[in-house]
Amino acid sequence: MQRRTRNSRMIGATAIALGVVLVLGSCSSARGSAASGGGDGEVYKIGFSHVTTTNTPKGAAAEKFKEILEASSDGRIEVEIYPNSSLYGDKDELQALQSNSIQMIAPASAKFTTIAPQLQLLDLPFLFKDSEDIAEIASRDSVVGEAIFENEDLRAAKIRPLGLWDNGFKQMGANVPIRSAADMAGLSFRIQPADVLVSQFETWKAIPSILAFAEVYSALEQGVINGQENTWSNMETQSMHTVQDYITESNHGYIGYIPAINSDFFESLPTDLQQLVLDAVDESSTYNREIAAKVNEEAKQAIIAEGSTEIIQLTDDERDALMATVIPSVWEEYSEVLGPDIIAELLANRN
């Protein structure tokens, strides 16, 4: 199958450097505003960095958050969004948040592994049967929700989780057709940095490779990796499908984003503005859930229409067989890390 490369590349290094200088200046202003005590008429700036494009579920939710918060605060809060790794990428956004170089990020839950290992709960393979399960299983008063929103490790790291934004279910992209675990044996797959995902692919006899999101396209193009797991929208907006011959619609995992704010910055805001931030996240979360499935379906259809990639639909038996290779084995492997009671409850609820 003929593969095509992108018609456009990232902007030049000079423009990036200039942008970073301007951004860092604006972030310094945000820190200065917070430290000033917030007198009447004070304008607070929230720098919001993320790694996807604006036309993904996360990108759209971030824009909605900005729209809601700037309107509800009557201009007392300005939100500056830096999408598509234009300011910070996967490797440095958490450190930037902790140092308050940026005030908000919305990474996939897997990105918190080194700080809060329990958040790998959301990376458990086949955690959700369908999209309707997400709101219930990961609600704030569920065992999964409490592990996210009451997480002491995040609190100690000066990170306050604010909500959960859906991206959707992961599919398997590769240059060979995948219908079973055996088809992945010996292949290298890009993963996000979570031990659960390492075990998932090792169980399938594949080779997990941790790479930043922005590096996936070139790694596929150059043959550094053989495949990757991602949502339809992430693959389509990054043109990953143009350097992969096959995508298996497996729905084997979930990508959820956790919008988070630097806790020192948040607590420096006047109380009424703190509440407006929380309200804006809640409203944007509702909006995100409404559009996530639609955005992913549109991306899937765009990939099909382009015709460069064959879509493989698993039968129910094939999906059940793939699921049986990791449940309960991978879930139970992380019982102590994620919480024995939590794993026991999740497994019991599947019956």
C-alpha positions in Angstrom: 0.0 0.0 0.0 1.4 3.4 -1.0 2.2 5.6 2.0 2.0 9.3 2.0 3.9 11.9 4.0 2.6 15.2 5.3 2.4 18.1 3.1 3.3 20.4 5.9 5.6 20.3 8.9 6.0 22.1 12.2 6.7 25.8 12.1 10.4 26.9 12.1 12.6 26.9 15.1 12.9 30.7 15.0 9.2 31.1 15.3 9.0 28.6 18.1 11.8 30.3 20.1 10.0 33.7 19.7 6.7 32.1 20.8 8.3 30.6 23.9 9.8 34.0 24.9 6.4 35.6 24.6 4.7 32.8 26.4 7.1 32.7 29.3 6.6 36.4 29.7 2.8 36.0 29.9 3.2 33.1 32.4 5.4 35.4 34.5 2.6 37.9 34.5 0.2 35.2 35.7 2.5 34.5 38.7 2.8 38.2 39.4 -1.0 38.7 39.4 -1.5 35.8 41.8 1.2 37.1 44.2 -0.2 40.6 44.2 -3.1 39.7 46.5 -5.8 40.2 43.9 -7.0 43.7 44.6 -10.2 45.0 42.9 -9.7 45.2 39.1 -6.9 42.6 39.1 -6.7 40.5 36.0 -5.4 37.0 36.4 -3.9 35.1 33.5 -4.1 31.3 33.2 -1.6 29.8 30.7 -3.1 26.5 29.5 -0.8 24.2 27.6 -1.7 20.9 25.9 -0.4 18.6 23.2 -3.3 18.0 20.8 -4.8 20.2 18.1 -7.8 22.4 18.6 -10.1 20.2 16.6 -9.7 17.2 19.0 -12.1 16.6 22.0 -9.4 18.0 24.3 -8.7 21.0 22.1 -12.4 21.8 21.8 -12.9 21.4 25.6 -10.0 23.7 26.3 -11.5 26.4 24.0 -14.9 26.0 25.7 -13.3 26.3 29.1 -11.7 29.6 28.0 -14.9 30.9 26.6 -16.9 30.1 29.7 -14.4 31.4 32.2 -13.6 34.6 30.5 -17.3 35.4 30.2 -18.3 34.4 33.7 -15.4 36.3 35.3 -16.2 39.5 33.3 -12.7 39.6 32.1 -11.0 39.2 35.5 -9.5 36.0 34.2 -7.8 35.7 30.9 -7.0 32.2 29.5 -4.1 31.8 27.1 -4.2 28.4 25.3 -1.1 26.8 23.8 -2.2 23.7 21.8 -0.3 21.0 19.9 2.8 21.0 22.0 3.5 24.6 20.9 4.8 25.5 24.4 5.3 22.3 26.4 5.2 18.7 25.3 4.6 15.4 27.0 8.1 15.4 28.5 8.0 18.7 30.3 4.4 19.8 30.9 4.1 18.3 34.3 7.3 19.9 35.6 6.1 23.2 34.0 2.8 22.9 35.9 4.5 22.1 39.2 6.8 25.1 38.9 3.9 27.4 37.9 5.6 28.1 34.6 2.2 27.2 33.2 -1.0 27.3 35.3 -3.0 24.5 33.6 -2.5 21.4 31.6 -4.8 18.5 30.6 -2.6 15.4 30.1 -3.8 11.9 29.6 -4.1 10.1 33.0 -1.1 7.9 32.1 1.1 11.0 32.2 0.7 11.2 36.0 2.3 7.8 36.5 5.6 9.0 38.0 3.8 11.3 40.4 0.6 9.4 41.2 0.7 5.8 40.1 -2.8 5.1 41.2 -4.1 7.2 38.3 -3.2 4.2 36.1 -6.7 2.9 36.9 -8.0 4.7 33.8 -5.4 2.8 31.7 -6.6 -0.6 32.7 -7.3 -2.5 29.4 -11.1 -2.9 28.7 -12.0 -0.9 31.8 -15.1 0.5 30.1 -17.5 -1.6 28.0 -18.9 1.4 26.2 -19.0 5.2 26.5 -22.0 5.2 28.8 -19.9 3.4 31.4 -17.4 6.2 31.7 -19.5 8.8 33.6 -20.6 6.2 36.2 -17.3 4.3 36.7 -15.2 7.5 36.9 -17.7 9.7 38.7 -16.3 11.8 41.6 -17.9 9.6 44.3 -16.8 6.3 42.7 -13.7 4.4 43.8 -12.0 5.4 40.6 -13.1 9.0 41.0 -11.9 9.2 44.6 -8.5 7.9 43.5 -8.2 10.7 41.0 -9.8 13.7 42.8 -8.7 13.0 46.3 -5.2 11.8 45.4 -2.7 12.7 48.0 0.3 12.3 45.7 -1.0 14.9 43.4 -1.8 17.2 46.3 1.8 16.9 47.5 3.1 17.7 44.0 1.1 21.0 44.0 -1.3 19.6 41.4 -5.1 20.0 41.7 -7.1 17.8 39.4 -10.3 19.6 38.2 -12.2 17.2 36.1 -12.1 14.4 33.5 -12.4 15.0 29.7 -13.0 12.1 27.4 -11.0 11.6 24.3 -12.6 8.2 23.6 -11.5 4.6 23.0 -8.2 3.5 21.7 -7.7 1.6 18.4 -4.7 -0.3 17.3 -2.7 1.1 14.4 0.1 -1.0 12.7 1.6 -2.0 9.4 0.3 -5.5 9.7 -3.4 -6.6 10.2 -4.2 -7.2 13.9 -7.0 -9.5 14.9 -5.4 -11.3 17.9 -2.7 -11.0 20.5 -0.6 -13.3 18.4 -0.5 -10.8 15.6 1.3 -8.3 17.8 4.1 -10.6 18.9 7.5 -9.0 18.3 6.1 -5.7 17.1 7.1 -2.4 18.7 4.2 -0.2 19.9 4.3 3.4 21.1 2.7 3.8 24.5 2.1 6.5 27.1 4.3 6.3 30.2 2.2 3.9 32.4 3.4 0.6 33.8 -0.1 -0.9 33.2 0.3 -0.2 29.5 3.8 -1.8 29.5 2.2 -5.0 31.0 -0.6 -4.9 28.5 1.7 -5.0 25.5 4.1 -7.4 27.1 1.2 -9.8 27.8 0.6 -9.6 24.0 4.3 -10.4 23.4 4.8 -7.0 21.9 7.5 -4.4 22.6 6.2 -1.3 24.4 8.1 1.9 23.5 7.4 5.2 25.4 7.4 8.2 23.1 6.0 11.7 23.4 2.8 12.3 21.4 4.5 14.7 19.1 7.1 12.1 18.1 4.7 9.3 17.1 4.2 10.3 13.4 7.9 10.6 12.6 8.6 7.3 14.5 6.0 5.5 12.4 7.3 7.1 9.2 10.9 6.1 9.9 10.1 2.6 11.1 11.3 3.3 14.7 8.1 1.7 15.9 5.7 -0.7 14.2 2.4 0.6 15.6 0.6 2.6 18.2 -2.6 2.8 20.2 -4.7 5.9 20.0 -8.2 7.4 19.4 -9.5 8.1 16.0 -9.2 11.9 16.4 -5.6 11.7 17.6 -4.6 9.6 14.7 -6.4 11.6 12.1 -5.4 15.1 13.3 -1.7 14.0 13.5 -1.9 12.1 10.2 -0.7 8.9 11.8 -3.0 6.9 9.6 -1.0 8.0 6.5 2.0 6.0 7.8 0.1 3.0 8.9 -1.5 0.4 6.6 -4.0 -0.9 9.1 -6.2 0.3 12.0 -8.0 -2.3 14.1 -11.1 -1.0 15.8 -10.5 -2.7 19.1 -11.8 -0.2 21.7 -9.4 -1.9 24.0 -8.5 1.1 26.2 -9.6 4.6 27.1 -7.9 7.9 26.9 -9.2 10.4 29.5 -7.6 13.8 30.1 -7.4 15.3 33.6 -7.5 19.1 33.4 -5.3 20.2 36.3 -4.2 23.5 37.8 -1.2 24.5 39.9 -2.6 24.4 43.4 -0.6 27.4 44.7 -1.9 29.5 41.8 -5.4 28.3 42.3 -5.4 29.0 46.0 -4.0 32.5 45.3 -7.1 33.4 43.4 -10.0 35.2 45.2 -12.5 32.7 46.4 -15.2 33.7 43.9 -12.8 33.2 41.0 -11.8 29.8 42.3 -15.4 28.8 42.1 -15.7 30.2 38.6 -12.8 28.0 37.5 -14.4 24.9 39.0 -17.7 25.8 37.3 -16.0 26.4 33.9 -14.3 23.0 34.1 -17.6 21.3 35.0 -19.4 23.0 32.0 -16.6 22.2 29.6 -16.6 18.6 30.8 -20.2 18.3 29.9 -19.6 19.8 26.5 -16.6 17.5 26.0 -18.6 14.4 26.7 -21.2 15.5 24.2 -18.8 16.0 21.4 -16.1 13.4 22.0 -18.0 10.5 20.3 -19.0 12.8 17.4 -15.4 14.1 16.8 -14.0 10.6 16.8 -16.6 9.3 14.4 -15.9 12.2 12.1 -12.2 11.4 12.3 -12.8 7.7 11.6 -14.9 8.6 8.5 -12.1 11.0 7.3 -9.6 8.2 7.5 -11.9 5.8 5.6 -12.5 8.4 3.0 -8.8 9.1 2.4 -8.4 5.4 1.5 -4.8 5.0 2.6 -5.5 2.7 5.5 -7.6 -0.5 5.8 -9.9 -0.6 8.8 -10.3 -4.0 10.5 -13.4 -4.7 12.5 -13.1 -7.3 15.2 -15.8 -9.8 15.7 -17.3 -10.2 19.2 -15.4 -13.5 19.6 -12.1 -11.8 18.5 -12.6 -8.9 20.9 -13.6 -11.3 23.8 -10.5 -13.4 23.1 -8.2 -10.3 23.3 -9.9 -9.2 26.5 -9.4 -12.5 28.1 -5.6 -12.2 27.7 -5.5 -9.2 30.0 -8.5 -9.6 32.4 -8.1 -10.4 35.1 -4.3 -11.0 34.8 -3.1 -7.4 34.1 -5.7 -5.9 36.5 -4.6 -8.2 39.3 -0.9 -7.6 38.6 -1.5 -4.0 39.7 -3.8 -4.7 42.6 -1.4 -3.4 45.2 -0.5 -0.2 43.3 -4.0 0.7 42.3 -5.7 -0.6 45.5 -6.9 -4.2 46.2 -10.4 -3.1 47.2 -10.7 -1.0 44.0 -9.6 -3.9 41.7 -11.9 -6.3 43.5 -14.9 -4.0 43.1 -14.2 -3.3 39.5 -13.9 -7.0 38.7 -17.0 -7.8 40.7 -19.0 -5.2 38.7 -18.0 -6.8 35.4 -20.0 -10.0 36.3 
